[in-house]
Amino acid sequence: MKQFACGSVVPGCTATFEGPTEDAILAQVAEHAKADHGMESVPNEVVEQVRQNITG
């Protein structure tokens, strides 16, 4: 199971995500970024930061 903590990219955010694959995590993060951080799309630089901080 892969895991990601949003706070590793966005200081102060306590959201965490789990999924079987990186793509599953990225899909959850995209929804979270829109709903909680007001991002209509996730820039490639942020996607790369997320990928670098996925564990598992």
VEXVO-855164 format. One line per field, with one value per residue (C-alpha): residue number from 1; residue in three letters; x, y, z negated. Coordinates in pm, 1 decimal, padded with zeros to 6 digits. Layout:
<atoms>
pos NUM / ...
code ALA / ...
c1 X / ...
c2 Y / ...
c3 Z / ...
</atoms>
This chain:
<atoms>
pos 1 / 2 / 3 / 4 / 5 / 6 / 7 / 8 / 9 / 10 / 11 / 12 / 13 / 14 / 15 / 16 / 17 / 18 / 19 / 20 / 21 / 22 / 23 / 24 / 25 / 26 / 27 / 28 / 29 / 30 / 31 / 32 / 33 / 34 / 35 / 36 / 37 / 38 / 39 / 40 / 41 / 42 / 43 / 44 / 45 / 46 / 47 / 48 / 49 / 50 / 51 / 52 / 53 / 54 / 55 / 56
code MET / LYS / GLN / PHE / ALA / CYS / GLY / SER / VAL / VAL / PRO / GLY / CYS / THR / ALA / THR / PHE / GLU / GLY / PRO / THR / GLU / ASP / ALA / ILE / LEU / ALA / GLN / VAL / ALA / GLU / HIS / ALA / LYS / ALA / ASP / HIS / GLY / MET / GLU / SER / VAL / PRO / ASN / GLU / VAL / VAL / GLU / GLN / VAL / ARG / GLN / ASN / ILE / THR / GLY
c1 00000.0 / 00136.4 / 00095.3 / 00129.1 / 00099.0 / 00000.3 / 00194.0 / 00517.9 / 00437.7 / 00195.0 / 00317.2 / 00039.6 / -00194.4 / -00284.1 / -00449.8 / -00311.5 / -00382.6 / -00344.7 / -00378.2 / -00244.5 / -00059.4 / 00099.2 / -00179.2 / -00442.6 / -00266.8 / -00235.0 / -00608.2 / -00693.5 / -00443.7 / -00591.0 / -00939.2 / -00798.9 / -00601.0 / -00917.2 / -01151.3 / -00920.9 / -00651.7 / -00852.4 / -00633.0 / -00824.3 / -00533.7 / -00215.2 / 00098.5 / 00356.9 / 00608.2 / 00365.3 / 00289.2 / 00663.4 / 00691.2 / 00401.8 / 00564.7 / 00890.8 / 00706.4 / 00494.1 / 00607.4 / 00537.9
c2 00000.0 / 00339.7 / 00647.5 / 01023.3 / 01305.3 / 01638.6 / 01820.6 / 01702.9 / 01934.2 / 02185.8 / 02277.7 / 02261.2 / 02035.7 / 01722.0 / 01524.4 / 01178.4 / 00935.0 / 00561.8 / 00358.5 / 00054.4 / 00256.6 / 00594.7 / 00676.3 / 00603.4 / 00842.6 / 01110.8 / 01089.0 / 01140.9 / 01425.2 / 01599.7 / 01592.2 / 01714.4 / 01993.9 / 02121.6 / 02085.8 / 02199.1 / 02410.1 / 02575.6 / 02438.2 / 02377.1 / 02168.5 / 02042.1 / 02185.3 / 01933.4 / 02060.2 / 01976.6 / 01633.8 / 01563.8 / 01674.5 / 01444.2 / 01151.4 / 01209.1 / 01196.5 / 00883.9 / 00600.7 / 00231.4
c3 00000.0 / 00097.6 / -00123.4 / -00090.5 / -00344.2 / -00190.0 / -00462.6 / -00302.7 / -00009.2 / -00166.2 / -00515.9 / -00773.5 / -00574.8 / -00770.4 / -00487.7 / -00417.1 / -00135.1 / -00077.4 / 00237.3 / 00416.5 / 00684.2 / 00742.5 / 00987.5 / 00721.5 / 00483.3 / 00752.5 / 00830.0 / 00462.1 / 00433.4 / 00739.7 / 00581.8 / 00250.0 / 00416.8 / 00587.2 / 00288.2 / 00008.0 / 00170.7 / 00450.7 / 00729.5 / 01053.8 / 01180.8 / 01021.6 / 01185.2 / 01306.7 / 01048.7 / 00768.5 / 00918.6 / 00916.0 / 00551.6 / 00463.5 / 00649.0 / 00459.4 / 00125.3 / 00184.0 / -00040.2 / -00043.1
</atoms>
